[in-house]
């Protein structure tokens, strides 16, 4: 199942997994990235609700940004290699 999901998310993962293996990776980096993904997912839901409640469809721009950031972080945290997690944090 994980391999099928990795194949489905290959475009996102390929961007972060290219290059050298991670040297300064810690398991806490993956947990923090997962927490950031959940926080952005909460922001996405709250912003979507408030955008529709206020009738301001221009507010859908940040909703889209919050959704994309949360999905990328969730994909890298759950399916990415150690190098991908290190690269998203900018560690070498």
DOTORZA-496474 format. One record per atom (N, C-alpha, C): x, y, z; atom name. Coordinates in steps of 0.2 Angstrom, whole numbers, plus 5000, padded with zeros to 4 digits. Each point is the difference from the previous one (the first is absolute). Layout:
# DOTORZA-496474
r x: X, y: Y, z: Z, at: CA
...
***
This chain:
# DOTORZA-496474
r x: 5004, y: 4994, z: 5000, at: N
r x: 4996, y: 5006, z: 5000, at: CA
r x: 5004, y: 5006, z: 5000, at: C
r x: 5006, y: 5000, z: 5004, at: N
r x: 5004, y: 5006, z: 5000, at: CA
r x: 5003, y: 5001, z: 4994, at: C
r x: 5002, y: 4995, z: 4996, at: N
r x: 5004, y: 5001, z: 4994, at: CA
r x: 4995, y: 5003, z: 4995, at: C
r x: 4994, y: 4998, z: 5000, at: N
r x: 4995, y: 5002, z: 4995, at: CA
r x: 4999, y: 5008, z: 5002, at: C
r x: 4999, y: 5002, z: 5006, at: N
r x: 5000, y: 5007, z: 5002, at: CA
r x: 5006, y: 5004, z: 4998, at: C
r x: 5006, y: 4997, z: 5001, at: N
r x: 5006, y: 5003, z: 4998, at: CA
r x: 5000, y: 5001, z: 4992, at: C
r x: 4997, y: 4995, z: 4996, at: N
r x: 5000, y: 5001, z: 4993, at: CA
r x: 4995, y: 5006, z: 4998, at: C
r x: 4995, y: 5000, z: 5004, at: N
r x: 4995, y: 5005, z: 4998, at: CA
r x: 5002, y: 5007, z: 5002, at: C
r x: 5004, y: 5001, z: 5005, at: N
r x: 5003, y: 5006, z: 5002, at: CA
r x: 5007, y: 5001, z: 4998, at: C
r x: 5002, y: 4997, z: 4995, at: N
r x: 5007, y: 5000, z: 4997, at: CA
r x: 5002, y: 5007, z: 4998, at: C
r x: 4996, y: 5004, z: 4997, at: N
r x: 5002, y: 5007, z: 4998, at: CA
r x: 5002, y: 5004, z: 5006, at: C
r x: 4997, y: 5000, z: 5006, at: N
r x: 5001, y: 5004, z: 5006, at: CA
r x: 5007, y: 4997, z: 5003, at: C
r x: 5000, y: 4993, z: 5001, at: N
r x: 5005, y: 4997, z: 5003, at: CA
r x: 5007, y: 5001, z: 4996, at: C
r x: 5000, y: 4999, z: 4993, at: N
r x: 5006, y: 5001, z: 4996, at: CA
r x: 5003, y: 5007, z: 5001, at: C
r x: 4996, y: 5005, z: 5001, at: N
r x: 5003, y: 5007, z: 5001, at: CA
r x: 5004, y: 5000, z: 5007, at: C
r x: 4998, y: 4997, z: 5005, at: N
r x: 5003, y: 5000, z: 5006, at: CA
r x: 5005, y: 4994, z: 5002, at: C
r x: 5000, y: 4995, z: 4996, at: N
r x: 5004, y: 4994, z: 5001, at: CA
r x: 5007, y: 5000, z: 4996, at: C
r x: 5000, y: 5005, z: 4995, at: N
r x: 5006, y: 5000, z: 4996, at: CA
r x: 5006, y: 5002, z: 5004, at: C
r x: 5006, y: 4998, z: 4998, at: N
r x: 5006, y: 5002, z: 5003, at: CA
r x: 5003, y: 4995, z: 5005, at: C
r x: 5004, y: 5003, z: 5004, at: N
r x: 5004, y: 4995, z: 5005, at: CA
r x: 4995, y: 4998, z: 5005, at: C
r x: 5002, y: 4994, z: 5004, at: N
r x: 4997, y: 4998, z: 5005, at: CA
r x: 5000, y: 5005, z: 5006, at: C
r x: 4996, y: 5000, z: 5005, at: N
r x: 5000, y: 5004, z: 5005, at: CA
r x: 5005, y: 4998, z: 5006, at: C
r x: 5003, y: 5005, z: 5002, at: N
r x: 5005, y: 4999, z: 5005, at: CA
r x: 4998, y: 5002, z: 5007, at: C
r x: 4996, y: 5005, z: 5000, at: N
r x: 4998, y: 5003, z: 5007, at: CA
r x: 4993, y: 4999, z: 5001, at: C
r x: 4997, y: 4994, z: 4998, at: N
r x: 4993, y: 4999, z: 5001, at: CA
r x: 4999, y: 4997, z: 5007, at: C
r x: 4995, y: 5002, z: 5003, at: N
r x: 4997, y: 4997, z: 5007, at: CA
r x: 4993, y: 4998, z: 4999, at: C
r x: 4998, y: 4995, z: 5004, at: N
r x: 4993, y: 4998, z: 4999, at: CA
r x: 4995, y: 5006, z: 5002, at: C
r x: 5002, y: 5004, z: 5005, at: N
r x: 4996, y: 5006, z: 5002, at: CA
r x: 4998, y: 5004, z: 4994, at: C
r x: 5005, y: 5001, z: 4995, at: N
r x: 4998, y: 5004, z: 4994, at: CA
r x: 4994, y: 4998, z: 4997, at: C
r x: 4999, y: 4993, z: 4999, at: N
r x: 4994, y: 4997, z: 4997, at: CA
r x: 4994, y: 5002, z: 5004, at: C
r x: 5000, y: 4999, z: 5006, at: N
r x: 4995, y: 5001, z: 5005, at: CA
r x: 4998, y: 5008, z: 5000, at: C
r x: 5004, y: 5004, z: 5000, at: N
r x: 4999, y: 5007, z: 4999, at: CA
r x: 4997, y: 5002, z: 4994, at: C
r x: 5002, y: 4997, z: 4994, at: N
r x: 4997, y: 5001, z: 4994, at: CA
r x: 4993, y: 4998, z: 4999, at: C
r x: 4999, y: 4994, z: 5003, at: N
r x: 4993, y: 4998, z: 5001, at: CA
r x: 4996, y: 5004, z: 5004, at: C
r x: 5002, y: 5003, z: 5005, at: N
r x: 4996, y: 5005, z: 5004, at: CA
r x: 4999, y: 5006, z: 4996, at: C
r x: 5005, y: 5002, z: 4996, at: N
r x: 4999, y: 5006, z: 4996, at: CA
r x: 4995, y: 4999, z: 4995, at: C
r x: 5000, y: 4994, z: 4997, at: N
r x: 4994, y: 4998, z: 4995, at: CA
r x: 4994, y: 5000, z: 5003, at: C
r x: 4999, y: 4998, z: 5006, at: N
r x: 4993, y: 5000, z: 5003, at: CA
r x: 4998, y: 5007, z: 5002, at: C
r x: 5005, y: 5004, z: 5002, at: N
r x: 4998, y: 5007, z: 5002, at: CA
r x: 4998, y: 5004, z: 4993, at: C
r x: 5003, y: 4999, z: 4995, at: N
r x: 4998, y: 5003, z: 4993, at: CA
r x: 4993, y: 4997, z: 4998, at: C
r x: 4999, y: 4994, z: 5001, at: N
r x: 4994, y: 4997, z: 4999, at: CA
r x: 4994, y: 5003, z: 5004, at: C
r x: 5001, y: 5001, z: 5006, at: N
r x: 4995, y: 5004, z: 5004, at: CA
r x: 4999, y: 5007, z: 4998, at: C
r x: 5006, y: 5003, z: 4998, at: N
r x: 4999, y: 5007, z: 4997, at: CA
r x: 4996, y: 5000, z: 4993, at: C
r x: 5001, y: 4995, z: 4996, at: N
r x: 4996, y: 4999, z: 4994, at: CA
r x: 4993, y: 4999, z: 5002, at: C
r x: 4998, y: 4996, z: 5004, at: N
r x: 4993, y: 4999, z: 5002, at: CA
r x: 4997, y: 5006, z: 5003, at: C
r x: 5003, y: 5003, z: 5004, at: N
r x: 4998, y: 5007, z: 5003, at: CA
r x: 4999, y: 5005, z: 4995, at: C
r x: 5005, y: 5001, z: 4996, at: N
r x: 5000, y: 5005, z: 4995, at: CA
r x: 4994, y: 4999, z: 4995, at: C
r x: 4999, y: 4994, z: 4998, at: N
r x: 4995, y: 4998, z: 4995, at: CA
r x: 4993, y: 5001, z: 5003, at: C
r x: 4999, y: 4998, z: 5006, at: N
r x: 4994, y: 5002, z: 5004, at: CA
r x: 4998, y: 5007, z: 5000, at: C
r x: 5005, y: 5004, z: 5002, at: N
r x: 4999, y: 5007, z: 5001, at: CA
r x: 5000, y: 5004, z: 4993, at: C
r x: 5003, y: 4997, z: 4995, at: N
r x: 4999, y: 5003, z: 4993, at: CA
r x: 4993, y: 4999, z: 4998, at: C
r x: 4997, y: 4994, z: 5001, at: N
r x: 4993, y: 4999, z: 4998, at: CA
r x: 4995, y: 5004, z: 5004, at: C
r x: 5002, y: 5000, z: 5006, at: N
r x: 4995, y: 5004, z: 5005, at: CA
r x: 5000, y: 5007, z: 4999, at: C
r x: 5005, y: 5003, z: 4998, at: N
r x: 5001, y: 5007, z: 4998, at: CA
r x: 4998, y: 5002, z: 4993, at: C
r x: 5000, y: 4995, z: 4996, at: N
r x: 4998, y: 5001, z: 4993, at: CA
r x: 5005, y: 5003, z: 4996, at: C
r x: 5006, y: 5000, z: 5003, at: N
r x: 5006, y: 5003, z: 4996, at: CA
r x: 5004, y: 4994, z: 4996, at: C
r x: 4999, y: 5000, z: 4994, at: N
r x: 5003, y: 4995, z: 4996, at: CA
r x: 5007, y: 5001, z: 4999, at: C
r x: 5003, y: 5007, z: 5001, at: N
r x: 5007, y: 5001, z: 4999, at: CA
r x: 5004, y: 4997, z: 5006, at: C
r x: 4996, y: 4998, z: 5005, at: N
r x: 5004, y: 4997, z: 5005, at: CA
r x: 5002, y: 4993, z: 4999, at: C
r x: 4997, y: 4997, z: 4994, at: N
r x: 5002, y: 4993, z: 4998, at: CA
r x: 5007, y: 5000, z: 4998, at: C
r x: 5004, y: 5005, z: 4999, at: N
r x: 5007, y: 5000, z: 4998, at: CA
r x: 5004, y: 4998, z: 5006, at: C
r x: 4999, y: 5002, z: 5006, at: N
r x: 5004, y: 4997, z: 5005, at: CA
r x: 4998, y: 4993, z: 5002, at: C
r x: 4994, y: 4999, z: 4999, at: N
r x: 4997, y: 4993, z: 5001, at: CA
r x: 5004, y: 4995, z: 4996, at: C
r x: 5001, y: 5002, z: 4993, at: N
r x: 5004, y: 4996, z: 4996, at: CA
r x: 5007, y: 4999, z: 5002, at: C
r x: 5003, y: 5006, z: 5002, at: N
r x: 5007, y: 4999, z: 5003, at: CA
r x: 5000, y: 4996, z: 5006, at: C
r x: 4996, y: 5001, z: 5005, at: N
r x: 5000, y: 4995, z: 5006, at: CA
r x: 4999, y: 4993, z: 4998, at: C
r x: 4996, y: 4999, z: 4995, at: N
r x: 4999, y: 4993, z: 4998, at: CA
r x: 5006, y: 4997, z: 4997, at: C
r x: 5003, y: 5003, z: 4995, at: N
r x: 5006, y: 4998, z: 4997, at: CA
r x: 5006, y: 4999, z: 5005, at: C
r x: 5001, y: 5004, z: 5004, at: N
r x: 5005, y: 5000, z: 5005, at: CA
r x: 4999, y: 4994, z: 5004, at: C
r x: 4994, y: 4999, z: 5003, at: N
r x: 4998, y: 4994, z: 5004, at: CA
r x: 5001, y: 4994, z: 4997, at: C
r x: 4998, y: 4999, z: 4993, at: N
r x: 5000, y: 4994, z: 4997, at: CA
r x: 5008, y: 4998, z: 4998, at: C
r x: 5004, y: 5005, z: 4998, at: N
r x: 5007, y: 4999, z: 4999, at: CA
r x: 5003, y: 4997, z: 5006, at: C
r x: 4999, y: 5004, z: 5006, at: N
r x: 5003, y: 4998, z: 5006, at: CA
r x: 4998, y: 4993, z: 5002, at: C
r x: 4993, y: 4998, z: 4999, at: N
r x: 4998, y: 4994, z: 5002, at: CA
r x: 5003, y: 4994, z: 4996, at: C
r x: 5000, y: 5002, z: 4994, at: N
r x: 5003, y: 4995, z: 4995, at: CA
r x: 5007, y: 4998, z: 5002, at: C
r x: 5004, y: 5006, z: 5001, at: N
r x: 5007, y: 4999, z: 5001, at: CA
r x: 5001, y: 4997, z: 5007, at: C
r x: 4996, y: 5001, z: 5005, at: N
r x: 5001, y: 4998, z: 5007, at: CA
r x: 4998, y: 4992, z: 5000, at: C
r x: 4995, y: 4998, z: 4996, at: N
r x: 4998, y: 4994, z: 5001, at: CA
r x: 5003, y: 4995, z: 4995, at: C
r x: 5001, y: 5002, z: 4994, at: N
r x: 5003, y: 4996, z: 4995, at: CA
r x: 5007, y: 5001, z: 4998, at: C
r x: 5003, y: 5006, z: 5001, at: N
r x: 5007, y: 5002, z: 4998, at: CA
r x: 5005, y: 4996, z: 5004, at: C
r x: 5006, y: 5000, z: 4997, at: N
r x: 5006, y: 4997, z: 5003, at: CA
r x: 5003, y: 5005, z: 5005, at: C
r x: 5005, y: 4998, z: 5003, at: N
r x: 5003, y: 5005, z: 5005, at: CA
r x: 5003, y: 5006, z: 4997, at: C
r x: 5003, y: 4999, z: 4993, at: N
r x: 5003, y: 5005, z: 4997, at: CA
r x: 4994, y: 5005, z: 4998, at: C
r x: 4994, y: 4998, z: 4998, at: N
r x: 4995, y: 5005, z: 4999, at: CA
r x: 4998, y: 5004, z: 5006, at: C
r x: 5000, y: 4997, z: 5005, at: N
r x: 4998, y: 5003, z: 5006, at: CA
r x: 5005, y: 5005, z: 5002, at: C
r x: 5006, y: 4999, z: 4999, at: N
r x: 5006, y: 5004, z: 5002, at: CA
r x: 5000, y: 5006, z: 4995, at: C
r x: 4998, y: 4998, z: 4994, at: N
r x: 5001, y: 5006, z: 4994, at: CA
r x: 4994, y: 5005, z: 5001, at: C
r x: 4994, y: 4997, z: 5003, at: N
r x: 4995, y: 5005, z: 5001, at: CA
r x: 5001, y: 5005, z: 5005, at: C
r x: 5004, y: 4998, z: 5005, at: N
r x: 5002, y: 5004, z: 5006, at: CA
r x: 5007, y: 5004, z: 4998, at: C
r x: 5003, y: 4999, z: 4994, at: N
r x: 5006, y: 5003, z: 4998, at: CA
r x: 5006, y: 4998, z: 5004, at: C
r x: 5000, y: 4994, z: 5002, at: N
r x: 5006, y: 4997, z: 5004, at: CA
r x: 5004, y: 4997, z: 4995, at: C
r x: 5007, y: 4999, z: 5001, at: N
r x: 5004, y: 4997, z: 4996, at: CA
r x: 5004, y: 4995, z: 5003, at: C
***
